[in-house]
Amino acid sequence: MAGDQKAKGKKEQLKGKAKEAVGRATRDVPLEAEGRAEQAKGDARQAKEKTKDIFKH
C-alpha cells in the first residue's frame, strides 16, 4: 500500500510540473498555479509516506 501511495505522490509531482510548465509557456496563470498546487500535494504525500516508513522500522 505504501508503494502505491509513493507512486501516486510521484505522479502528482510530475503532473504538476508539466501543468506549471505549460501554464508558464502559455502565460496561463491559473494553470501555472494549479500545477504548483498539485506538486505541493504530491510533495506532502511523499513526505507522509516517508514518515510512515521511518516509524515502521
VMD Tcl script that draws the C-alpha trace (Angstrom):
set ca {
  {0.00 0.00 0.00}
  {2.79 2.42 0.87}
  {4.36 1.82 -2.52}
  {1.11 2.72 -4.22}
  {0.88 5.98 -2.28}
  {4.51 6.84 -3.04}
  {3.88 6.24 -6.73}
  {0.74 8.34 -6.58}
  {2.71 11.16 -4.94}
  {5.40 10.99 -7.61}
  {2.75 11.01 -10.33}
  {1.15 14.13 -8.81}
  {4.53 15.85 -8.66}
  {5.30 15.12 -12.32}
  {1.81 16.07 -13.48}
  {2.06 19.31 -11.52}
  {5.44 20.16 -13.03}
  {4.02 19.62 -16.51}
  {1.00 21.83 -15.81}
  {3.20 24.53 -14.34}
  {5.49 24.47 -17.38}
  {2.59 24.65 -19.83}
  {0.98 27.44 -17.81}
  {4.22 29.39 -17.78}
  {4.76 28.88 -21.52}
  {1.23 29.96 -22.42}
  {1.07 32.68 -19.76}
  {-1.92 30.91 -18.21}
  {-1.53 31.98 -14.58}
  {-4.35 29.78 -13.18}
  {-2.91 26.68 -14.85}
  {0.54 27.51 -13.53}
  {-0.87 27.90 -10.01}
  {-2.78 24.64 -10.33}
  {0.46 22.91 -11.30}
  {2.27 24.29 -8.25}
  {-0.61 23.18 -6.02}
  {-0.53 19.69 -7.48}
  {3.22 19.48 -6.90}
  {2.72 20.51 -3.28}
  {0.08 17.83 -2.85}
  {2.48 15.24 -4.26}
  {5.28 16.50 -2.01}
  {3.03 16.19 1.03}
  {2.01 12.65 0.09}
  {5.67 11.66 -0.38}
  {6.65 13.18 2.97}
  {3.79 11.37 4.73}
  {4.84 8.03 3.30}
  {8.50 8.59 4.18}
  {7.49 9.40 7.74}
  {5.43 6.23 7.93}
  {8.44 4.25 6.71}
  {10.67 5.75 9.39}
  {8.32 4.72 12.18}
  {7.64 1.31 10.67}
  {11.25 0.16 11.03}
}
mol new
graphics top color blue
foreach p $ca { graphics top sphere $p radius 0.5 }
foreach p [lrange $ca 0 end-1] q [lrange $ca 1 end] { graphics top cylinder $p $q radius 0.2 }
display resetview
